[in-house]
Amino acid sequence: MKEKVQRFMVGRYGFDELSKVCLWMTVLLMVVSMFAKKQWIYLISLVVLVYTYFRAFSRKTAKRQQENQRFRNFRYQSVVKWNKWKERQAQKKSYRFYKCPQCKQTVRVPKGRGRICITCPRCRSEFIRKS
C-alpha cells in the first residue's frame, strides 16, 4: 500500500508550509463551526481543505513553489512588523517616535525635552516637535 501511494505521488508537489497552515486552519474552522453552529464557516473550511489537497496533488511544482515562497515572504514580513511593534511598545516610556515629513523615516527622540529641533538621519531635513 505504501508503495502505491509513493508511486502516485511521484511528480506531484506534496505538502509544504502553506499546506500545513491551510490544514491547521481547516481544523480550526471546523471546530469553530461546531460550536458556532454556522454553516458558512464549515463551507469555508471545506473550500480550504479542497485547495490544500489540490496543491498537494498538483503536478505544477514551479507554481506551487512560488505560492509557498509568497506565503513565506508574507509570514516573514508579518513577524518583522510584530517585532518592531513590540520593541516600540517597550521603548514607549522613554522615547517618542515621529515620522519625517519629507521622507517618512521614523525618528526616535527622548521624552521630556520640550520643543526640540529634530534632524532626520536619512534626508537631513529639520522639523520641530514637542518631545
N, CA, C and O atoms as CSV, one atom per row, in Angstrom:
chain,resi,resn,atom,element,x,y,z
A,1,MET,N,N,0.827,-1.197,0.000
A,1,MET,CA,C,0.000,0.000,0.000
A,1,MET,C,C,0.872,1.262,0.000
A,1,MET,O,O,0.584,2.230,-0.704
A,2,LYS,N,N,1.942,1.232,0.803
A,2,LYS,CA,C,2.828,2.381,0.890
A,2,LYS,C,C,3.488,2.649,-0.461
A,2,LYS,O,O,3.672,3.802,-0.851
A,3,GLU,N,N,3.839,1.584,-1.169
A,3,GLU,CA,C,4.462,1.730,-2.477
A,3,GLU,C,C,3.501,2.351,-3.490
A,3,GLU,O,O,3.916,3.151,-4.329
A,4,LYS,N,N,2.224,1.987,-3.415
A,4,LYS,CA,C,1.236,2.563,-4.323
A,4,LYS,C,C,1.101,4.063,-4.105
A,4,LYS,O,O,1.021,4.831,-5.064
A,5,VAL,N,N,1.074,4.478,-2.846
A,5,VAL,CA,C,0.982,5.906,-2.530
A,5,VAL,C,C,2.230,6.629,-3.021
A,5,VAL,O,O,2.137,7.726,-3.572
A,6,GLN,N,N,3.388,6.026,-2.825
A,6,GLN,CA,C,4.626,6.639,-3.285
A,6,GLN,C,C,4.647,6.769,-4.809
A,6,GLN,O,O,5.068,7.798,-5.336
A,7,ARG,N,N,4.202,5.745,-5.510
A,7,ARG,CA,C,4.142,5.808,-6.971
A,7,ARG,C,C,3.159,6.880,-7.429
A,7,ARG,O,O,3.412,7.586,-8.405
A,8,PHE,N,N,2.028,7.001,-6.716
A,8,PHE,CA,C,1.030,8.013,-7.072
A,8,PHE,C,C,1.588,9.428,-6.891
A,8,PHE,O,O,1.292,10.321,-7.685
A,9,MET,N,N,2.389,9.625,-5.854
A,9,MET,CA,C,2.895,10.964,-5.542
A,9,MET,C,C,4.131,11.356,-6.354
A,9,MET,O,O,4.580,12.499,-6.260
A,10,VAL,N,N,4.686,10.454,-7.136
A,10,VAL,CA,C,5.850,10.788,-7.953
A,10,VAL,C,C,5.452,11.870,-8.962
A,10,VAL,O,O,4.487,11.712,-9.711
A,11,GLY,N,N,6.206,12.963,-8.969
A,11,GLY,CA,C,5.930,14.068,-9.882
A,11,GLY,C,C,4.902,15.048,-9.366
A,11,GLY,O,O,4.607,16.039,-10.035
A,12,ARG,N,N,4.355,14.800,-8.208
A,12,ARG,CA,C,3.378,15.712,-7.617
A,12,ARG,C,C,4.061,16.569,-6.566
A,12,ARG,O,O,5.138,16.223,-6.079
A,13,TYR,N,N,3.440,17.680,-6.218
A,13,TYR,CA,C,4.085,18.662,-5.359
A,13,TYR,C,C,4.196,18.214,-3.908
A,13,TYR,O,O,5.272,18.326,-3.319
A,14,GLY,N,N,3.143,17.721,-3.328
A,14,GLY,CA,C,3.183,17.293,-1.932
A,14,GLY,C,C,2.813,18.426,-0.983
A,14,GLY,O,O,2.250,19.442,-1.391
A,15,PHE,N,N,3.142,18.230,0.291
A,15,PHE,CA,C,2.770,19.195,1.317
A,15,PHE,C,C,3.972,20.057,1.685
A,15,PHE,O,O,5.094,19.564,1.799
A,16,ASP,N,N,3.721,21.354,1.869
A,16,ASP,CA,C,4.755,22.292,2.287
A,16,ASP,C,C,4.211,23.143,3.439
A,16,ASP,O,O,3.188,22.800,4.034
A,17,GLU,N,N,4.893,24.251,3.755
A,17,GLU,CA,C,4.479,25.077,4.885
A,17,GLU,C,C,3.082,25.652,4.691
A,17,GLU,O,O,2.275,25.648,5.620
A,18,LEU,N,N,2.796,26.143,3.497
A,18,LEU,CA,C,1.472,26.703,3.229
A,18,LEU,C,C,0.389,25.648,3.372
A,18,LEU,O,O,-0.687,25.934,3.898
A,19,SER,N,N,0.656,24.447,2.918
A,19,SER,CA,C,-0.317,23.359,3.044
A,19,SER,C,C,-0.577,23.022,4.509
A,19,SER,O,O,-1.718,22.785,4.907
A,20,LYS,N,N,0.482,23.002,5.299
A,20,LYS,CA,C,0.313,22.703,6.723
A,20,LYS,C,C,-0.509,23.773,7.424
A,20,LYS,O,O,-1.356,23.460,8.261
A,21,VAL,N,N,-0.260,25.045,7.083
A,21,VAL,CA,C,-1.048,26.134,7.677
A,21,VAL,C,C,-2.505,26.021,7.243
A,21,VAL,O,O,-3.411,26.243,8.046
A,22,CYS,N,N,-2.733,25.680,5.986
A,22,CYS,CA,C,-4.115,25.513,5.498
A,22,CYS,C,C,-4.818,24.362,6.217
A,22,CYS,O,O,-5.999,24.470,6.544
A,23,LEU,N,N,-4.106,23.268,6.465
A,23,LEU,CA,C,-4.712,22.144,7.185
A,23,LEU,C,C,-5.077,22.536,8.618
A,23,LEU,O,O,-6.156,22.200,9.104
A,24,TRP,N,N,-4.167,23.252,9.290
A,24,TRP,CA,C,-4.479,23.712,10.650
A,24,TRP,C,C,-5.645,24.689,10.647
A,24,TRP,O,O,-6.483,24.659,11.549
A,25,MET,N,N,-5.704,25.556,9.637
A,25,MET,CA,C,-6.811,26.492,9.539
A,25,MET,C,C,-8.125,25.744,9.303
A,25,MET,O,O,-9.164,26.130,9.836
A,26,THR,N,N,-8.078,24.675,8.506
A,26,THR,CA,C,-9.273,23.861,8.268
A,26,THR,C,C,-9.778,23.243,9.564
A,26,THR,O,O,-10.972,23.286,9.859
A,27,VAL,N,N,-8.859,22.668,10.337
A,27,VAL,CA,C,-9.249,22.058,11.614
A,27,VAL,C,C,-9.848,23.101,12.540
A,27,VAL,O,O,-10.873,22.861,13.178
A,28,LEU,N,N,-9.200,24.266,12.613
A,28,LEU,CA,C,-9.696,25.331,13.481
A,28,LEU,C,C,-11.085,25.802,13.058
A,28,LEU,O,O,-11.968,25.983,13.896
A,29,LEU,N,N,-11.271,25.997,11.764
A,29,LEU,CA,C,-12.583,26.439,11.271
A,29,LEU,C,C,-13.659,25.386,11.514
A,29,LEU,O,O,-14.798,25.730,11.829
A,30,MET,N,N,-13.316,24.114,11.372
A,30,MET,CA,C,-14.311,23.066,11.632
A,30,MET,C,C,-14.703,23.032,13.108
A,30,MET,O,O,-15.876,22.842,13.429
A,31,VAL,N,N,-13.754,23.210,13.992
A,31,VAL,CA,C,-14.075,23.242,15.429
A,31,VAL,C,C,-14.942,24.458,15.743
A,31,VAL,O,O,-15.912,24.356,16.494
A,32,VAL,N,N,-14.595,25.601,15.170
A,32,VAL,CA,C,-15.395,26.809,15.395
A,32,VAL,C,C,-16.807,26.613,14.858
A,32,VAL,O,O,-17.776,27.025,15.495
A,33,SER,N,N,-16.926,25.992,13.701
A,33,SER,CA,C,-18.261,25.792,13.120
A,33,SER,C,C,-19.114,24.840,13.962
A,33,SER,O,O,-20.340,24.946,13.976
A,34,MET,N,N,-18.457,23.911,14.662
A,34,MET,CA,C,-19.220,23.011,15.537
A,34,MET,C,C,-19.859,23.773,16.691
A,34,MET,O,O,-21.007,23.515,17.055
A,35,PHE,N,N,-19.111,24.713,17.265
A,35,PHE,CA,C,-19.626,25.454,18.416
A,35,PHE,C,C,-20.487,26.642,18.014
A,35,PHE,O,O,-21.423,26.994,18.731
A,36,ALA,N,N,-20.187,27.262,16.882
A,36,ALA,CA,C,-20.922,28.444,16.450
A,36,ALA,C,C,-22.202,28.085,15.710
A,36,ALA,O,O,-23.089,28.925,15.560
A,37,LYS,N,N,-22.305,26.848,15.249
A,37,LYS,CA,C,-23.489,26.387,14.502
A,37,LYS,C,C,-23.747,27.246,13.263
A,37,LYS,O,O,-24.891,27.541,12.919
A,38,LYS,N,N,-22.649,27.642,12.598
A,38,LYS,CA,C,-22.761,28.429,11.372
A,38,LYS,C,C,-22.330,27.567,10.197
A,38,LYS,O,O,-21.208,27.063,10.169
A,39,GLN,N,N,-23.207,27.402,9.246
A,39,GLN,CA,C,-22.946,26.553,8.087
A,39,GLN,C,C,-21.876,27.147,7.181
A,39,GLN,O,O,-21.086,26.407,6.595
A,40,TRP,N,N,-21.837,28.467,7.058
A,40,TRP,CA,C,-20.893,29.101,6.145
A,40,TRP,C,C,-19.451,28.921,6.614
A,40,TRP,O,O,-18.547,28.855,5.781
A,41,ILE,N,N,-19.210,28.839,7.920
A,41,ILE,CA,C,-17.855,28.604,8.419
A,41,ILE,C,C,-17.393,27.204,8.009
A,41,ILE,O,O,-16.247,27.005,7.606
A,42,TYR,N,N,-18.308,26.245,8.120
A,42,TYR,CA,C,-17.988,24.873,7.716
A,42,TYR,C,C,-17.689,24.801,6.217
A,42,TYR,O,O,-16.778,24.085,5.801
A,43,LEU,N,N,-18.446,25.534,5.412
A,43,LEU,CA,C,-18.215,25.534,3.966
A,43,LEU,C,C,-16.863,26.153,3.623
A,43,LEU,O,O,-16.167,25.675,2.727
A,44,ILE,N,N,-16.495,27.213,4.333
A,44,ILE,CA,C,-15.179,27.817,4.109
A,44,ILE,C,C,-14.076,26.827,4.450
A,44,ILE,O,O,-13.075,26.737,3.740
A,45,SER,N,N,-14.259,26.084,5.538
A,45,SER,CA,C,-13.242,25.104,5.912
A,45,SER,C,C,-13.116,24.010,4.847
A,45,SER,O,O,-12.011,23.543,4.570
A,46,LEU,N,N,-14.221,23.606,4.259
A,46,LEU,CA,C,-14.157,22.608,3.188
A,46,LEU,C,C,-13.451,23.150,1.947
A,46,LEU,O,O,-12.686,22.432,1.303
A,47,VAL,N,N,-13.703,24.407,1.614
A,47,VAL,CA,C,-13.029,25.028,0.466
A,47,VAL,C,C,-11.520,25.077,0.709
A,47,VAL,O,O,-10.737,24.789,-0.196
A,48,VAL,N,N,-11.111,25.440,1.929
A,48,VAL,CA,C,-9.680,25.482,2.252
A,48,VAL,C,C,-9.081,24.079,2.171
A,48,VAL,O,O,-7.956,23.910,1.700
A,49,LEU,N,N,-9.822,23.081,2.627
A,49,LEU,CA,C,-9.339,21.700,2.566
A,49,LEU,C,C,-9.167,21.226,1.117
A,49,LEU,O,O,-8.167,20.590,0.787
A,50,VAL,N,N,-10.128,21.532,0.269
A,50,VAL,CA,C,-10.036,21.155,-1.149
A,50,VAL,C,C,-8.842,21.857,-1.797
A,50,VAL,O,O,-8.112,21.249,-2.579
A,51,TYR,N,N,-8.645,23.132,-1.471
A,51,TYR,CA,C,-7.499,23.870,-2.015
A,51,TYR,C,C,-6.176,23.242,-1.560
A,51,TYR,O,O,-5.229,23.145,-2.341
A,52,THR,N,N,-6.119,22.823,-0.311
A,52,THR,CA,C,-4.903,22.206,0.220
A,52,THR,C,C,-4.571,20.924,-0.544
A,52,THR,O,O,-3.425,20.714,-0.941
A,53,TYR,N,N,-5.558,20.082,-0.745
A,53,TYR,CA,C,-5.304,18.834,-1.475
A,53,TYR,C,C,-5.050,19.083,-2.956
A,53,TYR,O,O,-4.290,18.347,-3.586
A,54,PHE,N,N,-5.674,20.106,-3.514
A,54,PHE,CA,C,-5.382,20.486,-4.899
A,54,PHE,C,C,-3.908,20.843,-5.038
A,54,PHE,O,O,-3.253,20.420,-5.991
A,55,ARG,N,N,-3.378,21.625,-4.085
A,55,ARG,CA,C,-1.963,21.996,-4.103
A,55,ARG,C,C,-1.073,20.766,-3.938
A,55,ARG,O,O,-0.059,20.634,-4.624
A,56,ALA,N,N,-1.454,19.864,-3.025
A,56,ALA,CA,C,-0.612,18.701,-2.732
A,56,ALA,C,C,-0.524,17.751,-3.930
A,56,ALA,O,O,0.533,17.170,-4.176
A,57,PHE,N,N,-1.604,17.588,-4.668
A,57,PHE,CA,C,-1.618,16.646,-5.784
A,57,PHE,C,C,-1.289,17.289,-7.127
A,57,PHE,O,O,-1.334,16.622,-8.160
A,58,SER,N,N,-0.961,18.565,-7.120
A,58,SER,CA,C,-0.670,19.276,-8.357
A,58,SER,C,C,0.658,18.827,-8.954
A,58,SER,O,O,1.603,18.506,-8.234
A,59,ARG,N,N,0.711,18.811,-10.271
A,59,ARG,CA,C,1.954,18.486,-10.964
A,59,ARG,C,C,2.711,19.755,-11.373
A,59,ARG,O,O,3.828,19.669,-11.884
A,60,LYS,N,N,2.118,20.916,-11.154
A,60,LYS,CA,C,2.773,22.190,-11.474
A,60,LYS,C,C,3.600,22.636,-10.270
A,60,LYS,O,O,3.201,23.525,-9.518
A,61,THR,N,N,4.749,22.005,-10.108
A,61,THR,CA,C,5.562,22.246,-8.910
A,61,THR,C,C,6.129,23.660,-8.876
A,61,THR,O,O,6.279,24.234,-7.797
A,62,ALA,N,N,6.445,24.227,-10.024
A,62,ALA,CA,C,7.013,25.579,-10.032
A,62,ALA,C,C,6.005,26.602,-9.502
A,62,ALA,O,O,6.363,27.489,-8.727
A,63,LYS,N,N,4.750,26.473,-9.923
A,63,LYS,CA,C,3.710,27.389,-9.435
A,63,LYS,C,C,3.495,27.236,-7.937
A,63,LYS,O,O,3.360,28.225,-7.218
A,64,ARG,N,N,3.465,25.990,-7.470
A,64,ARG,CA,C,3.254,25.743,-6.044
A,64,ARG,C,C,4.426,26.273,-5.213
A,64,ARG,O,O,4.227,26.766,-4.102
A,65,GLN,N,N,5.642,26.171,-5.749
A,65,GLN,CA,C,6.804,26.713,-5.038
A,65,GLN,C,C,6.724,28.227,-4.960
A,65,GLN,O,O,7.090,28.814,-3.942
A,66,GLN,N,N,6.250,28.869,-6.024
A,66,GLN,CA,C,6.077,30.323,-5.998
A,66,GLN,C,C,5.032,30.733,-4.964
A,66,GLN,O,O,5.225,31.704,-4.232
A,67,GLU,N,N,3.920,29.987,-4.905
A,67,GLU,CA,C,2.889,30.282,-3.904
A,67,GLU,C,C,3.454,30.151,-2.497
A,67,GLU,O,O,3.211,30.998,-1.638
A,68,ASN,N,N,4.205,29.087,-2.272
A,68,ASN,CA,C,4.787,28.861,-0.954
A,68,ASN,C,C,5.795,29.961,-0.613
A,68,ASN,O,O,5.860,30.405,0.533
A,69,GLN,N,N,6.578,30.402,-1.596
A,69,GLN,CA,C,7.548,31.466,-1.352
A,69,GLN,C,C,6.851,32.778,-1.019
A,69,GLN,O,O,7.299,33.502,-0.130
A,70,ARG,N,N,5.756,33.100,-1.718
A,70,ARG,CA,C,4.992,34.309,-1.396
A,70,ARG,C,C,4.434,34.227,0.020
A,70,ARG,O,O,4.445,35.217,0.752
A,71,PHE,N,N,3.946,33.049,0.409
A,71,PHE,CA,C,3.440,32.864,1.768
A,71,PHE,C,C,4.556,33.058,2.787
A,71,PHE,O,O,4.356,33.720,3.805
A,72,ARG,N,N,5.722,32.490,2.524
A,72,ARG,CA,C,6.849,32.618,3.449
A,72,ARG,C,C,7.298,34.074,3.560
A,72,ARG,O,O,7.629,34.534,4.653
A,73,ASN,N,N,7.313,34.808,2.439
A,73,ASN,CA,C,7.661,36.232,2.482
A,73,ASN,C,C,6.645,37.020,3.293
A,73,ASN,O,O,7.022,37.881,4.089
A,74,PHE,N,N,5.354,36.734,3.101
A,74,PHE,CA,C,4.300,37.398,3.858
A,74,PHE,C,C,4.453,37.119,5.349
A,74,PHE,O,O,4.344,38.028,6.173
A,75,ARG,N,N,4.707,35.857,5.691
A,75,ARG,CA,C,4.873,35.488,7.093
A,75,ARG,C,C,6.085,36.179,7.704
A,75,ARG,O,O,6.030,36.651,8.839
A,76,TYR,N,N,7.171,36.237,6.956
A,76,TYR,CA,C,8.374,36.909,7.435
A,76,TYR,C,C,8.111,38.393,7.688
A,76,TYR,O,O,8.493,38.925,8.731
A,77,GLN,N,N,7.454,39.065,6.727
A,77,GLN,CA,C,7.149,40.485,6.894
A,77,GLN,C,C,6.239,40.718,8.098
A,77,GLN,O,O,6.398,41.709,8.810
A,78,SER,N,N,5.293,39.820,8.329
A,78,SER,CA,C,4.405,39.943,9.486
A,78,SER,C,C,5.183,39.822,10.787
A,78,SER,O,O,4.939,40.578,11.727
A,79,VAL,N,N,6.107,38.888,10.850
A,79,VAL,CA,C,6.915,38.710,12.059
A,79,VAL,C,C,7.792,39.928,12.295
A,79,VAL,O,O,7.948,40.361,13.437
A,80,VAL,N,N,8.369,40.490,11.238
A,80,VAL,CA,C,9.207,41.673,11.377
A,80,VAL,C,C,8.383,42.844,11.907
A,80,VAL,O,O,8.819,43.546,12.819
A,81,LYS,N,N,7.199,43.060,11.343
A,81,LYS,CA,C,6.338,44.153,11.818
A,81,LYS,C,C,5.935,43.946,13.270
A,81,LYS,O,O,5.926,44.897,14.052
A,82,TRP,N,N,5.602,42.715,13.639
A,82,TRP,CA,C,5.220,42.412,15.014
A,82,TRP,C,C,6.380,42.699,15.963
A,82,TRP,O,O,6.172,43.283,17.026
A,83,ASN,N,N,7.589,42.302,15.603
A,83,ASN,CA,C,8.750,42.539,16.458
A,83,ASN,C,C,9.056,44.030,16.585
A,83,ASN,O,O,9.425,44.491,17.664
A,84,LYS,N,N,8.908,44.785,15.503
A,84,LYS,CA,C,9.101,46.234,15.577
A,84,LYS,C,C,8.072,46.861,16.500
A,84,LYS,O,O,8.407,47.731,17.304
A,85,TRP,N,N,6.829,46.431,16.395
A,85,TRP,CA,C,5.775,46.968,17.247
A,85,TRP,C,C,6.071,46.670,18.721
A,85,TRP,O,O,5.920,47.546,19.573
A,86,LYS,N,N,6.494,45.428,19.025
A,86,LYS,CA,C,6.832,45.069,20.407
A,86,LYS,C,C,7.994,45.907,20.926
A,86,LYS,O,O,7.972,46.374,22.065
A,87,GLU,N,N,8.999,46.093,20.095
A,87,GLU,CA,C,10.156,46.889,20.506
A,87,GLU,C,C,9.757,48.338,20.772
A,87,GLU,O,O,10.216,48.950,21.737
A,88,ARG,N,N,8.910,48.873,19.921
A,88,ARG,CA,C,8.452,50.251,20.110
A,88,ARG,C,C,7.627,50.377,21.384
A,88,ARG,O,O,7.759,51.367,22.104
A,89,GLN,N,N,6.784,49.398,21.675
A,89,GLN,CA,C,5.987,49.438,22.899
A,89,GLN,C,C,6.876,49.387,24.136
A,89,GLN,O,O,6.571,50.019,25.147
A,90,ALA,N,N,7.969,48.642,24.059
A,90,ALA,CA,C,8.889,48.564,25.192
A,90,ALA,C,C,9.612,49.892,25.400
A,90,ALA,O,O,9.962,50.215,26.535
A,91,GLN,N,N,9.847,50.668,24.350
A,91,GLN,CA,C,10.561,51.934,24.447
A,91,GLN,C,C,9.641,53.136,24.613
A,91,GLN,O,O,10.113,54.271,24.682
A,92,LYS,N,N,8.344,52.902,24.678
A,92,LYS,CA,C,7.368,53.982,24.687
A,92,LYS,C,C,7.488,54.891,25.913
A,92,LYS,O,O,7.164,56.076,25.826
A,93,LYS,N,N,7.941,54.366,27.042
A,93,LYS,CA,C,8.051,55.175,28.254
A,93,LYS,C,C,9.174,56.201,28.152
A,93,LYS,O,O,9.067,57.289,28.718
A,94,SER,N,N,10.229,55.877,27.452
A,94,SER,CA,C,11.419,56.733,27.405
A,94,SER,C,C,11.531,57.578,26.145
A,94,SER,O,O,12.197,58.613,26.161
A,95,TYR,N,N,10.902,57.166,25.064
A,95,TYR,CA,C,11.106,57.828,23.775
A,95,TYR,C,C,9.775,58.151,23.104
A,95,TYR,O,O,8.747,57.535,23.384
A,96,ARG,N,N,9.830,59.157,22.192
A,96,ARG,CA,C,8.714,59.467,21.306
A,96,ARG,C,C,9.164,59.165,19.889
A,96,ARG,O,O,10.344,59.298,19.562
A,97,PHE,N,N,8.241,58.768,19.064
A,97,PHE,CA,C,8.553,58.412,17.681
A,97,PHE,C,C,7.810,59.357,16.744
A,97,PHE,O,O,6.604,59.559,16.879
A,98,TYR,N,N,8.532,59.924,15.807
A,98,TYR,CA,C,7.951,60.820,14.815
A,98,TYR,C,C,8.362,60.355,13.426
A,98,TYR,O,O,9.383,59.691,13.251
A,99,LYS,N,N,7.542,60.719,12.439
A,99,LYS,CA,C,7.882,60.445,11.047
A,99,LYS,C,C,8.371,61.749,10.417
A,99,LYS,O,O,7.799,62.820,10.622
A,100,CYS,N,N,9.431,61.621,9.659
A,100,CYS,CA,C,9.963,62.779,8.946
A,100,CYS,C,C,8.930,63.222,7.906
A,100,CYS,O,O,8.425,62.387,7.156
A,101,PRO,N,N,8.604,64.521,7.845
A,101,PRO,CA,C,7.598,64.974,6.871
A,101,PRO,C,C,8.054,64.830,5.414
A,101,PRO,O,O,7.218,64.807,4.511
A,102,GLN,N,N,9.356,64.735,5.175
A,102,GLN,CA,C,9.854,64.653,3.798
A,102,GLN,C,C,9.968,63.214,3.305
A,102,GLN,O,O,9.411,62.863,2.265
A,103,CYS,N,N,10.707,62.364,4.073
A,103,CYS,CA,C,10.999,61.013,3.576
A,103,CYS,C,C,10.250,59.915,4.336
A,103,CYS,O,O,10.385,58.739,3.997
A,104,LYS,N,N,9.471,60.270,5.345
A,104,LYS,CA,C,8.654,59.333,6.139
A,104,LYS,C,C,9.483,58.357,6.969
A,104,LYS,O,O,8.967,57.329,7.409
A,105,GLN,N,N,10.760,58.666,7.188
A,105,GLN,CA,C,11.613,57.862,8.059
A,105,GLN,C,C,11.158,58.053,9.506
A,105,GLN,O,O,10.868,59.179,9.909
A,106,THR,N,N,11.090,56.981,10.293
A,106,THR,CA,C,10.737,57.077,11.701
A,106,THR,C,C,11.967,57.513,12.494
A,106,THR,O,O,13.050,56.944,12.360
A,107,VAL,N,N,11.768,58.540,13.324
A,107,VAL,CA,C,12.854,59.096,14.122
A,107,VAL,C,C,12.483,58.962,15.595
A,107,VAL,O,O,11.366,59.294,15.993
A,108,ARG,N,N,13.422,58.474,16.401
A,108,ARG,CA,C,13.190,58.299,17.828
A,108,ARG,C,C,13.897,59.415,18.584
A,108,ARG,O,O,15.084,59.669,18.377
A,109,VAL,N,N,13.140,60.090,19.479
A,109,VAL,CA,C,13.723,61.159,20.302
A,109,VAL,C,C,13.351,60.907,21.765
A,109,VAL,O,O,12.298,60.334,22.043
A,110,PRO,N,N,14.207,61.330,22.702
A,110,PRO,CA,C,13.897,61.125,24.114
A,110,PRO,C,C,12.734,61.997,24.567
A,110,PRO,O,O,12.545,63.104,24.064
A,111,LYS,N,N,11.957,61.491,25.518
A,111,LYS,CA,C,10.818,62.229,26.057
A,111,LYS,C,C,11.281,63.283,27.057
A,111,LYS,O,O,12.370,63.193,27.623
A,112,GLY,N,N,10.426,64.285,27.260
A,112,GLY,CA,C,10.637,65.270,28.319
A,112,GLY,C,C,11.669,66.333,28.021
A,112,GLY,O,O,12.226,66.898,28.962
A,113,ARG,N,N,11.959,66.639,26.770
A,113,ARG,CA,C,12.952,67.670,26.428
A,113,ARG,C,C,12.291,68.961,25.949
A,113,ARG,O,O,12.992,69.902,25.576
A,114,GLY,N,N,10.969,69.024,25.949
A,114,GLY,CA,C,10.269,70.213,25.460
A,114,GLY,C,C,10.247,70.243,23.951
A,114,GLY,O,O,10.312,69.200,23.299
A,115,ARG,N,N,10.153,71.454,23.384
A,115,ARG,CA,C,10.165,71.595,21.929
A,115,ARG,C,C,11.604,71.490,21.445
A,115,ARG,O,O,12.478,72.237,21.886
A,116,ILE,N,N,11.836,70.554,20.531
A,116,ILE,CA,C,13.192,70.345,20.033
A,116,ILE,C,C,13.203,70.333,18.508
A,116,ILE,O,O,12.193,70.059,17.860
A,117,CYS,N,N,14.348,70.632,17.970
A,117,CYS,CA,C,14.561,70.559,16.524
A,117,CYS,C,C,15.123,69.174,16.213
A,117,CYS,O,O,16.189,68.800,16.701
A,118,ILE,N,N,14.404,68.432,15.408
A,118,ILE,CA,C,14.792,67.060,15.076
A,118,ILE,C,C,15.356,67.055,13.667
A,118,ILE,O,O,14.744,67.595,12.746
A,119,THR,N,N,16.516,66.449,13.501
A,119,THR,CA,C,17.135,66.302,12.186
A,119,THR,C,C,16.987,64.852,11.741
A,119,THR,O,O,17.396,63.925,12.441
A,120,CYS,N,N,16.404,64.677,10.580
A,120,CYS,CA,C,16.212,63.328,10.042
A,120,CYS,C,C,17.563,62.746,9.647
A,120,CYS,O,O,18.330,63.402,8.942
A,121,PRO,N,N,17.872,61.524,10.088
A,121,PRO,CA,C,19.167,60.932,9.732
A,121,PRO,C,C,19.280,60.550,8.254
A,121,PRO,O,O,20.389,60.425,7.734
A,122,ARG,N,N,18.169,60.367,7.586
A,122,ARG,CA,C,18.214,59.945,6.190
A,122,ARG,C,C,18.348,61.130,5.233
A,122,ARG,O,O,19.259,61.159,4.405
A,123,CYS,N,N,17.440,62.110,5.343
A,123,CYS,CA,C,17.415,63.202,4.361
A,123,CYS,C,C,17.954,64.517,4.911
A,123,CYS,O,O,18.049,65.494,4.168
A,124,ARG,N,N,18.303,64.566,6.177
A,124,ARG,CA,C,18.866,65.732,6.847
A,124,ARG,C,C,17.917,66.932,6.907
A,124,ARG,O,O,18.367,68.062,7.102
A,125,SER,N,N,16.625,66.704,6.744
A,125,SER,CA,C,15.683,67.805,6.901
A,125,SER,C,C,15.408,68.003,8.395
A,125,SER,O,O,15.497,67.058,9.180
A,126,GLU,N,N,15.078,69.224,8.776
A,126,GLU,CA,C,14.829,69.549,10.171
A,126,GLU,C,C,13.362,69.895,10.358
A,126,GLU,O,O,12.742,70.549,9.518
A,127,PHE,N,N,12.823,69.438,11.483
A,127,PHE,CA,C,11.448,69.780,11.845
A,127,PHE,C,C,11.379,69.884,13.358
A,127,PHE,O,O,12.170,69.267,14.073
A,128,ILE,N,N,10.424,70.673,13.839
A,128,ILE,CA,C,10.308,70.951,15.269
A,128,ILE,C,C,9.076,70.228,15.818
A,128,ILE,O,O,7.976,70.324,15.273
A,129,ARG,N,N,9.297,69.514,16.899
A,129,ARG,CA,C,8.218,68.787,17.571
A,129,ARG,C,C,8.416,68.874,19.079
A,129,ARG,O,O,9.506,69.190,19.555
A,130,LYS,N,N,7.352,68.590,19.823
A,130,LYS,CA,C,7.425,68.530,21.277
A,130,LYS,C,C,7.757,67.099,21.671
A,130,LYS,O,O,7.131,66.156,21.188
A,131,SER,N,N,8.737,66.940,22.544
A,131,SER,CA,C,9.150,65.582,22.905
A,131,SER,C,C,8.499,65.104,24.176
A,131,SER,O,O,8.746,63.980,24.611
